[in-house]
Amino acid sequence: MAKCTICGNKIAELFLGKLKGTIIKKEGKSKQYEVCFECQKKFKNKEEMLKEIK
């Protein structure tokens, strides 16, 4: 199970191992950050989510 990069909670998996959330990347970087559905609702766009990543 993956953990949310912002809040640290476990992310639920759907059918065939898909995450119930989203995956974002910083421009020019190859590292991916998993974000849970709850944090995705709190932070409406990608820029806000990237600011909150620790």
matplotlib code that plots the C-alpha trace (Angstrom):
import matplotlib.pyplot as plt

x = [0.0, 1.2, 1.1, 0.1, 3.1, 1.2, -0.6, 1.0, -2.2, -2.4, -4.0, -6.7, -6.3, -9.1, -9.5, -6.2, -4.0, -5.0, -4.8, -7.8, -6.1, -3.6, 0.1, 1.9, 5.4, 7.5, 8.5, 11.9, 12.0, 11.3, 10.1, 6.4, 4.4, 1.2, -1.6, -4.7, -8.3, -8.9, -5.8, -6.8, -10.2, -8.4, -5.9, -7.6, -4.7, -1.3, 0.7, -1.0, -0.3, 3.4, 3.7, 2.4, 4.8, 7.3]
y = [0.0, 3.5, 6.4, 10.0, 12.3, 15.2, 13.7, 10.3, 8.3, 5.0, 5.3, 2.8, 0.7, 0.0, -2.9, -4.1, -2.1, 1.4, 4.1, 6.0, 9.3, 10.8, 10.8, 14.1, 15.0, 18.1, 19.6, 18.3, 15.6, 11.9, 11.3, 10.7, 11.7, 9.9, 12.1, 10.7, 11.5, 13.7, 15.8, 16.1, 17.6, 20.0, 21.3, 22.0, 22.3, 20.8, 23.8, 23.9, 20.1, 20.6, 23.4, 21.1, 18.2, 17.9]
z = [0.0, -0.8, 1.6, 0.9, 0.5, 2.1, 5.2, 5.5, 5.5, 3.6, 0.2, -0.6, -3.7, -6.2, -8.6, -10.2, -7.7, -8.9, -6.3, -5.0, -5.5, -7.9, -8.7, -9.4, -10.5, -10.3, -13.6, -14.7, -12.0, -12.4, -8.8, -8.4, -5.4, -4.4, -3.1, -1.3, -2.3, 0.8, 0.2, -3.5, -2.3, 0.0, -2.5, -5.8, -8.2, -8.7, -7.6, -4.1, -3.7, -4.6, -2.0, 0.7, 0.0, 2.7]

ax = plt.figure().add_subplot(projection="3d")
ax.plot(x, y, z, "-o")
ax.set_aspect("equal")
plt.show()
